[in-house]
């Protein structure tokens, strides 16, 4: 009876404190903020050289000021405006903060200059990654990478630090979340999941090809804290008959758990 070999790798990321920035001085700018995080928007060069300005969303005035004097800040309990460089910092972002914002600037004669429009998009950051692998009957390895918490996730893969090639892939591509590696392909495989506000990469696991002996039971667990950084594994899990082995390895901003299992 053939052995079925698999790997389960789970990473938990911390989404708190995610900060993004965007230059809103460019008309039509597409800006992104992380749900629950902070966004820093550059609205103008210096408020002191502007006679009067109003920044609003859906006809609701968010900011209003004259030169260096701030008259209105609708979000004052979770935001700050810096007149010297024209930056507006908003924290504790929610879905309702997303939308189209318009900045109107008036010269001393009261003439409205060209308005500046920006679109603020709020996305949930990628909070966890689940990596599962399975050895197939002909020695190929099928690996899937899935994420939780992130809006519009995008996937990418590397093997030993290089983008996967068609020669290494039996099916799928470097941008899909499920791939099948050809027989005899080995090395350190890393899956990265990202969107416009976050990115999480698995610490990478070093594996040999799937032609392992029968009667083997190997388990590997990797505990990762946010205080450490990923280190490259130097060896593959040792093949031990009917024996379980556990190891500890660091990884940045994540909590990882790897579990090798062999079913007969």
C-alpha positions as YAML, in Angstrom:
chain: A
units: angstrom
residues:
- id: 1
  name: UNK
  ca: [0.00, 0.00, 0.00]
- id: 2
  name: UNK
  ca: [1.48, 3.33, -1.03]
- id: 3
  name: UNK
  ca: [2.18, 6.02, 1.56]
- id: 4
  name: UNK
  ca: [0.45, 9.38, 1.32]
- id: 5
  name: UNK
  ca: [2.70, 12.18, 2.53]
- id: 6
  name: UNK
  ca: [1.59, 15.68, 3.38]
- id: 7
  name: UNK
  ca: [2.59, 18.93, 4.99]
- id: 8
  name: UNK
  ca: [0.37, 21.36, 6.85]
- id: 9
  name: UNK
  ca: [1.75, 24.84, 7.49]
- id: 10
  name: UNK
  ca: [-0.34, 27.50, 9.20]
- id: 11
  name: UNK
  ca: [0.73, 31.11, 9.69]
- id: 12
  name: UNK
  ca: [-1.11, 33.65, 11.78]
- id: 13
  name: UNK
  ca: [-0.29, 37.29, 11.13]
- id: 14
  name: UNK
  ca: [-1.05, 40.37, 13.20]
- id: 15
  name: UNK
  ca: [-3.06, 43.00, 11.30]
- id: 16
  name: UNK
  ca: [-3.03, 45.67, 14.00]
- id: 17
  name: UNK
  ca: [-0.85, 48.71, 13.37]
- id: 18
  name: UNK
  ca: [-0.79, 48.42, 9.56]
- id: 19
  name: UNK
  ca: [0.02, 51.87, 8.15]
- id: 20
  name: UNK
  ca: [-0.14, 52.95, 4.52]
- id: 21
  name: UNK
  ca: [0.52, 56.26, 2.79]
- id: 22
  name: UNK
  ca: [-0.65, 57.89, -0.43]
- id: 23
  name: UNK
  ca: [0.01, 61.09, -2.39]
- id: 24
  name: UNK
  ca: [-3.42, 62.63, -2.80]
- id: 25
  name: UNK
  ca: [-2.04, 65.70, -4.55]
- id: 26
  name: UNK
  ca: [-2.35, 63.77, -7.80]
- id: 27
  name: UNK
  ca: [-5.88, 64.15, -9.13]
- id: 28
  name: UNK
  ca: [-7.58, 60.76, -9.42]
- id: 29
  name: UNK
  ca: [-5.20, 59.06, -6.98]
- id: 30
  name: UNK
  ca: [-6.14, 55.54, -5.88]
- id: 31
  name: UNK
  ca: [-5.27, 55.20, -2.19]
- id: 32
  name: UNK
  ca: [-5.49, 52.15, 0.07]
- id: 33
  name: UNK
  ca: [-5.92, 51.81, 3.80]
- id: 34
  name: UNK
  ca: [-5.93, 48.71, 6.00]
- id: 35
  name: UNK
  ca: [-9.10, 47.89, 7.91]
- id: 36
  name: UNK
  ca: [-8.40, 48.83, 11.53]
- id: 37
  name: UNK
  ca: [-5.11, 50.45, 10.54]
- id: 38
  name: UNK
  ca: [-3.85, 53.93, 9.66]
- id: 39
  name: UNK
  ca: [-3.55, 55.84, 6.39]
- id: 40
  name: UNK
  ca: [-1.46, 58.97, 5.83]
- id: 41
  name: UNK
  ca: [-2.75, 61.12, 2.95]
- id: 42
  name: UNK
  ca: [-0.72, 63.95, 1.45]
- id: 43
  name: UNK
  ca: [-3.43, 66.44, 0.45]
- id: 44
  name: UNK
  ca: [-1.36, 69.55, -0.32]
- id: 45
  name: UNK
  ca: [2.18, 70.93, -0.15]
- id: 46
  name: UNK
  ca: [1.70, 73.45, 2.68]
- id: 47
  name: UNK
  ca: [-1.54, 74.73, 4.12]
- id: 48
  name: UNK
  ca: [0.07, 78.06, 5.02]
- id: 49
  name: UNK
  ca: [0.24, 79.13, 1.35]
- id: 50
  name: UNK
  ca: [-3.40, 78.25, 0.69]
- id: 51
  name: UNK
  ca: [-5.98, 80.95, 1.36]
- id: 52
  name: UNK
  ca: [-8.88, 78.57, 2.01]
- id: 53
  name: UNK
  ca: [-9.47, 74.85, 1.54]
- id: 54
  name: UNK
  ca: [-12.24, 72.29, 2.05]
- id: 55
  name: UNK
  ca: [-11.92, 68.50, 1.92]
- id: 56
  name: UNK
  ca: [-15.18, 66.61, 1.77]
- id: 57
  name: UNK
  ca: [-16.82, 63.28, 1.01]
- id: 58
  name: UNK
  ca: [-20.40, 62.99, -0.27]
- id: 59
  name: UNK
  ca: [-20.96, 66.70, 0.47]
- id: 60
  name: UNK
  ca: [-19.95, 66.11, 4.10]
- id: 61
  name: UNK
  ca: [-17.05, 68.42, 5.07]
- id: 62
  name: UNK
  ca: [-14.18, 66.49, 6.68]
- id: 63
  name: UNK
  ca: [-11.52, 69.21, 6.79]
- id: 64
  name: UNK
  ca: [-11.82, 72.97, 6.47]
- id: 65
  name: UNK
  ca: [-9.19, 75.60, 7.08]
- id: 66
  name: UNK
  ca: [-7.56, 78.92, 6.23]
- id: 67
  name: UNK
  ca: [-3.79, 79.00, 5.84]
- id: 68
  name: UNK
  ca: [-2.34, 77.48, 9.03]
- id: 69
  name: UNK
  ca: [-5.63, 77.66, 10.93]
- id: 70
  name: UNK
  ca: [-7.71, 74.49, 11.01]
- id: 71
  name: UNK
  ca: [-11.39, 75.34, 11.36]
- id: 72
  name: UNK
  ca: [-13.08, 71.94, 11.06]
- id: 73
  name: UNK
  ca: [-11.92, 68.35, 11.47]
- id: 74
  name: UNK
  ca: [-14.87, 65.97, 11.48]
- id: 75
  name: UNK
  ca: [-12.60, 63.04, 12.41]
- id: 76
  name: UNK
  ca: [-10.63, 64.81, 15.15]
- id: 77
  name: UNK
  ca: [-11.05, 61.92, 17.62]
- id: 78
  name: UNK
  ca: [-8.99, 59.59, 15.39]
- id: 79
  name: UNK
  ca: [-7.08, 61.83, 13.01]
- id: 80
  name: UNK
  ca: [-4.54, 64.65, 12.84]
- id: 81
  name: UNK
  ca: [-3.72, 67.24, 10.21]
- id: 82
  name: UNK
  ca: [-0.22, 68.68, 9.79]
- id: 83
  name: UNK
  ca: [-0.42, 72.07, 8.04]
- id: 84
  name: UNK
  ca: [3.35, 72.31, 7.43]
- id: 85
  name: UNK
  ca: [3.32, 69.43, 4.93]
- id: 86
  name: UNK
  ca: [-0.40, 69.03, 4.21]
- id: 87
  name: UNK
  ca: [-0.69, 65.45, 5.51]
- id: 88
  name: UNK
  ca: [-3.87, 64.05, 7.03]
- id: 89
  name: UNK
  ca: [-3.47, 60.96, 9.22]
- id: 90
  name: UNK
  ca: [-6.54, 58.79, 9.89]
- id: 91
  name: UNK
  ca: [-6.40, 55.85, 12.30]
- id: 92
  name: UNK
  ca: [-8.77, 53.00, 13.20]
- id: 93
  name: UNK
  ca: [-10.03, 52.81, 9.63]
- id: 94
  name: UNK
  ca: [-13.43, 51.26, 8.93]
- id: 95
  name: UNK
  ca: [-15.20, 50.26, 5.73]
- id: 96
  name: UNK
  ca: [-17.23, 53.47, 5.85]
- id: 97
  name: UNK
  ca: [-14.03, 55.51, 5.44]
- id: 98
  name: UNK
  ca: [-13.74, 54.26, 1.89]
- id: 99
  name: UNK
  ca: [-15.04, 56.35, -0.96]
- id: 100
  name: UNK
  ca: [-14.36, 59.41, -3.12]
- id: 101
  name: UNK
  ca: [-12.94, 62.52, -1.49]
- id: 102
  name: UNK
  ca: [-12.63, 65.97, -3.06]
- id: 103
  name: UNK
  ca: [-10.29, 68.80, -2.10]
- id: 104
  name: UNK
  ca: [-11.35, 72.32, -3.08]
- id: 105
  name: UNK
  ca: [-8.81, 75.11, -2.85]
- id: 106
  name: UNK
  ca: [-9.72, 78.82, -3.12]
- id: 107
  name: UNK
  ca: [-7.40, 81.72, -3.89]
- id: 108
  name: UNK
  ca: [-7.59, 85.07, -2.03]
- id: 109
  name: UNK
  ca: [-10.18, 86.36, -4.52]
- id: 110
  name: UNK
  ca: [-12.44, 83.43, -3.71]
- id: 111
  name: UNK
  ca: [-11.88, 81.71, -7.03]
- id: 112
  name: UNK
  ca: [-12.09, 77.91, -6.94]
- id: 113
  name: UNK
  ca: [-9.00, 76.25, -8.34]
- id: 114
  name: UNK
  ca: [-9.06, 72.83, -10.00]
- id: 115
  name: UNK
  ca: [-10.47, 70.33, -7.48]
- id: 116
  name: UNK
  ca: [-8.44, 67.26, -6.53]
- id: 117
  name: UNK
  ca: [-10.22, 63.93, -6.24]
- id: 118
  name: UNK
  ca: [-8.90, 60.78, -4.58]
- id: 119
  name: UNK
  ca: [-10.46, 57.36, -4.08]
- id: 120
  name: UNK
  ca: [-9.77, 55.74, -0.71]
- id: 121
  name: UNK
  ca: [-10.14, 51.95, -0.74]
- id: 122
  name: UNK
  ca: [-10.28, 50.06, 2.56]
- id: 123
  name: UNK
  ca: [-9.02, 46.47, 2.50]
- id: 124
  name: UNK
  ca: [-8.73, 43.87, 5.22]
- id: 125
  name: UNK
  ca: [-5.08, 42.79, 5.50]
- id: 126
  name: UNK
  ca: [-4.09, 39.17, 5.07]
- id: 127
  name: UNK
  ca: [-4.20, 37.74, 8.59]
- id: 128
  name: UNK
  ca: [-3.26, 34.09, 8.09]
- id: 129
  name: UNK
  ca: [-1.92, 31.68, 5.51]
- id: 130
  name: UNK
  ca: [-2.57, 27.95, 5.30]
- id: 131
  name: UNK
  ca: [-0.14, 25.84, 3.29]
- id: 132
  name: UNK
  ca: [-0.96, 22.18, 2.59]
- id: 133
  name: UNK
  ca: [1.09, 19.73, 0.54]
- id: 134
  name: UNK
  ca: [0.50, 16.16, -0.53]
- id: 135
  name: UNK
  ca: [2.67, 13.64, -2.34]
- id: 136
  name: UNK
  ca: [0.91, 12.04, -5.30]
- id: 137
  name: UNK
  ca: [1.24, 8.46, -6.50]
- id: 138
  name: UNK
  ca: [3.81, 9.20, -9.22]
- id: 139
  name: UNK
  ca: [6.13, 11.20, -6.97]
- id: 140
  name: UNK
  ca: [4.70, 14.65, -7.74]
- id: 141
  name: UNK
  ca: [3.87, 17.08, -4.95]
- id: 142
  name: UNK
  ca: [0.64, 19.07, -4.89]
- id: 143
  name: UNK
  ca: [0.78, 22.22, -2.74]
- id: 144
  name: UNK
  ca: [-2.06, 24.64, -1.99]
- id: 145
  name: UNK
  ca: [-1.79, 28.02, -0.31]
- id: 146
  name: UNK
  ca: [-4.89, 29.71, 1.10]
- id: 147
  name: UNK
  ca: [-5.41, 32.85, 3.16]
- id: 148
  name: UNK
  ca: [-7.90, 34.29, 5.60]
- id: 149
  name: UNK
  ca: [-8.84, 37.86, 6.37]
- id: 150
  name: UNK
  ca: [-7.44, 39.51, 3.26]
- id: 151
  name: UNK
  ca: [-9.46, 41.20, 0.52]
- id: 152
  name: UNK
  ca: [-8.47, 40.37, -3.08]
- id: 153
  name: UNK
  ca: [-5.47, 38.17, -2.18]
- id: 154
  name: UNK
  ca: [-2.75, 37.52, -4.76]
- id: 155
  name: UNK
  ca: [-0.41, 34.53, -4.60]
- id: 156
  name: UNK
  ca: [3.19, 33.99, -5.62]
- id: 157
  name: UNK
  ca: [5.71, 31.16, -5.19]
- id: 158
  name: UNK
  ca: [9.48, 30.85, -5.03]
- id: 159
  name: UNK
  ca: [11.76, 27.85, -4.83]
- id: 160
  name: UNK
  ca: [15.19, 28.45, -3.28]
- id: 161
  name: UNK
  ca: [14.61, 32.17, -3.68]
- id: 162
  name: UNK
  ca: [13.72, 32.02, -7.39]
- id: 163
  name: UNK
  ca: [10.36, 32.22, -9.13]
- id: 164
  name: UNK
  ca: [9.00, 28.81, -10.07]
- id: 165
  name: UNK
  ca: [9.55, 27.83, -13.72]
- id: 166
  name: UNK
  ca: [7.42, 25.80, -16.11]
- id: 167
  name: UNK
  ca: [10.07, 23.07, -15.96]
- id: 168
  name: UNK
  ca: [9.36, 22.63, -12.23]
- id: 169
  name: UNK
  ca: [5.57, 22.85, -12.49]
- id: 170
  name: UNK
  ca: [3.35, 20.01, -13.64]
- id: 171
  name: UNK
  ca: [0.20, 22.11, -13.29]
- id: 172
  name: UNK
  ca: [-0.79, 25.57, -12.07]
- id: 173
  name: UNK
  ca: [1.39, 28.66, -12.40]
- id: 174
  name: UNK
  ca: [3.43, 30.93, -10.16]
- id: 175
  name: UNK
  ca: [0.38, 33.16, -9.57]
- id: 176
  name: UNK
  ca: [-2.15, 30.44, -8.66]
- id: 177
  name: UNK
  ca: [-2.89, 29.29, -5.13]
- id: 178
  name: UNK
  ca: [-2.54, 25.58, -5.99]
- id: 179
  name: UNK
  ca: [0.43, 24.08, -7.82]
- id: 180
  name: UNK
  ca: [1.77, 20.62, -8.59]
- id: 181
  name: UNK
  ca: [5.54, 20.17, -8.63]
- id: 182
  name: UNK
  ca: [7.11, 17.64, -10.93]
- id: 183
  name: UNK
  ca: [8.81, 14.53, -9.65]
- id: 184
  name: UNK
  ca: [12.33, 15.01, -8.20]
- id: 185
  name: UNK
  ca: [11.82, 18.76, -7.64]
- id: 186
  name: UNK
  ca: [13.19, 19.74, -4.22]
- id: 187
  name: UNK
  ca: [14.31, 22.81, -2.31]
- id: 188
  name: UNK
  ca: [12.92, 25.55, -0.07]
- id: 189
  name: UNK
  ca: [9.40, 26.46, -1.17]
- id: 190
  name: UNK
  ca: [7.83, 29.78, -0.11]
- id: 191
  name: UNK
  ca: [4.27, 30.97, -0.72]
- id: 192
  name: UNK
  ca: [3.53, 34.70, -0.45]
- id: 193
  name: UNK
  ca: [0.04, 36.15, -0.14]
- id: 194
  name: UNK
  ca: [-0.50, 39.87, -0.56]
- id: 195
  name: UNK
  ca: [-2.97, 42.63, -1.33]
- id: 196
  name: UNK
  ca: [-2.61, 46.40, -1.50]
- id: 197
  name: UNK
  ca: [-2.16, 46.80, 2.26]
- id: 198
  name: UNK
  ca: [-0.32, 43.69, 3.44]
- id: 199
  name: UNK
  ca: [1.85, 40.71, 2.61]
- id: 200
  name: UNK
  ca: [2.57, 37.46, 4.44]
- id: 201
  name: UNK
  ca: [5.12, 34.89, 3.31]
- id: 202
  name: UNK
  ca: [5.49, 31.41, 4.69]
- id: 203
  name: UNK
  ca: [8.85, 30.88, 6.33]
- id: 204
  name: UNK
  ca: [9.55, 28.27, 3.71]
- id: 205
  name: UNK
  ca: [9.99, 24.56, 4.24]
- id: 206
  name: UNK
  ca: [12.82, 22.56, 2.77]
- id: 207
  name: UNK
  ca: [11.69, 19.28, 1.31]
- id: 208
  name: UNK
  ca: [13.14, 16.50, -0.77]
- id: 209
  name: UNK
  ca: [11.19, 14.82, -3.54]
- id: 210
  name: UNK
  ca: [8.26, 12.60, -2.68]
- id: 211
  name: UNK
  ca: [10.05, 9.27, -3.20]
- id: 212
  name: UNK
  ca: [10.30, 8.53, 0.54]
- id: 213
  name: UNK
  ca: [10.32, 5.09, 2.12]
- id: 214
  name: UNK
  ca: [7.27, 3.34, 3.48]
- id: 215
  name: UNK
  ca: [6.73, 2.79, 7.17]
- id: 216
  name: UNK
  ca: [7.86, 6.29, 8.10]
- id: 217
  name: UNK
  ca: [6.13, 8.72, 10.47]
- id: 218
  name: UNK
  ca: [7.69, 12.18, 10.74]
- id: 219
  name: UNK
  ca: [6.18, 15.22, 12.44]
- id: 220
  name: UNK
  ca: [7.60, 18.76, 12.40]
- id: 221
  name: UNK
  ca: [6.21, 21.72, 14.30]
- id: 222
  name: UNK
  ca: [7.54, 25.28, 13.91]
- id: 223
  name: UNK
  ca: [6.61, 27.99, 16.41]
- id: 224
  name: UNK
  ca: [7.17, 31.55, 15.18]
- id: 225
  name: UNK
  ca: [6.83, 34.83, 17.10]
- id: 226
  name: UNK
  ca: [6.56, 38.43, 15.91]
- id: 227
  name: UNK
  ca: [9.85, 39.22, 17.64]
- id: 228
  name: UNK
  ca: [11.97, 37.05, 15.35]
- id: 229
  name: UNK
  ca: [12.76, 36.72, 11.67]
- id: 230
  name: UNK
  ca: [12.64, 33.81, 9.28]
- id: 231
  name: UNK
  ca: [15.73, 31.66, 9.08]
- id: 232
  name: UNK
  ca: [16.50, 29.30, 6.24]
- id: 233
  name: UNK
  ca: [16.12, 25.66, 7.23]
- id: 234
  name: UNK
  ca: [19.38, 23.85, 6.54]
- id: 235
  name: UNK
  ca: [18.11, 20.30, 6.34]
- id: 236
  name: UNK
  ca: [15.01, 18.39, 5.42]
- id: 237
  name: UNK
  ca: [13.09, 16.56, 8.16]
- id: 238
  name: UNK
  ca: [14.94, 13.44, 9.17]
- id: 239
  name: UNK
  ca: [13.36, 10.13, 8.11]
- id: 240
  name: UNK
  ca: [12.71, 8.13, 11.24]
- id: 241
  name: UNK
  ca: [10.66, 4.95, 11.33]
- id: 242
  name: UNK
  ca: [7.65, 5.20, 13.69]
- id: 243
  name: UNK
  ca: [9.22, 8.20, 15.45]
- id: 244
  name: UNK
  ca: [8.05, 11.79, 15.86]
- id: 245
  name: UNK
  ca: [10.45, 14.75, 15.76]
- id: 246
  name: UNK
  ca: [9.68, 18.36, 16.75]
- id: 247
  name: UNK
  ca: [11.70, 21.53, 16.09]
- id: 248
  name: UNK
  ca: [11.40, 25.24, 16.79]
- id: 249
  name: UNK
  ca: [12.21, 27.88, 14.15]
- id: 250
  name: UNK
  ca: [11.71, 31.69, 13.98]
- id: 251
  name: UNK
  ca: [9.70, 33.72, 11.44]
- id: 252
  name: UNK
  ca: [8.83, 37.43, 11.27]
- id: 253
  name: UNK
  ca: [5.42, 38.79, 12.37]
- id: 254
  name: UNK
  ca: [3.79, 35.37, 12.22]
- id: 255
  name: UNK
  ca: [2.88, 32.33, 14.25]
- id: 256
  name: UNK
  ca: [3.63, 29.24, 12.17]
- id: 257
  name: UNK
  ca: [2.91, 25.60, 12.71]
- id: 258
  name: UNK
  ca: [4.16, 22.87, 10.44]
- id: 259
  name: UNK
  ca: [2.94, 19.32, 10.63]
- id: 260
  name: UNK
  ca: [4.26, 16.51, 8.46]
- id: 261
  name: UNK
  ca: [2.07, 13.50, 8.37]
- id: 262
  name: UNK
  ca: [2.39, 10.12, 6.71]
- id: 263
  name: UNK
  ca: [-0.65, 7.90, 6.24]
- id: 264
  name: UNK
  ca: [-0.35, 4.31, 5.21]
...
